[in-house]
Amino acid sequence: MRNQLIKIRKKRGYTQEQMASKLGISRTTYTGYEKGNFSPSLDIAIRIKKILNYNKDDVFFNKESQ
């Protein structure tokens, strides 16, 4: 998940701080999502995908666990 999320965020031109602000969460929390320390709630995951305009489900799917 983390590599996909970082890659997509950077491609869209957002910083971690901007993403956190748009989501109404702390940058530390958002960074935790990118580092894979914890997973976002379903609501936050959907909001991240909308902000990043990313429709594929694999942004939050850990390919290594398949």
Residue pairs with C-beta under 8 A, 6 or more apart in sequence:
1 33
1 36
1 39
1 59
1 60
1 61
1 62
2 33
2 34
2 35
2 36
4 58
4 59
5 33
5 34
5 48
5 59
5 60
6 34
8 52
8 54
8 59
9 16
9 19
9 34
9 52
12 52
12 53
14 22
14 51
14 52
16 27
16 30
16 31
16 34
17 27
19 30
19 48
19 51
20 26
20 27
20 29
20 30
22 47
22 51
23 30
23 44
23 47
23 48
23 51
25 44
32 38
33 39
33 40
33 44
33 48
36 62
39 45
39 60
40 48
40 60
45 60
48 59
49 55
49 59
52 59
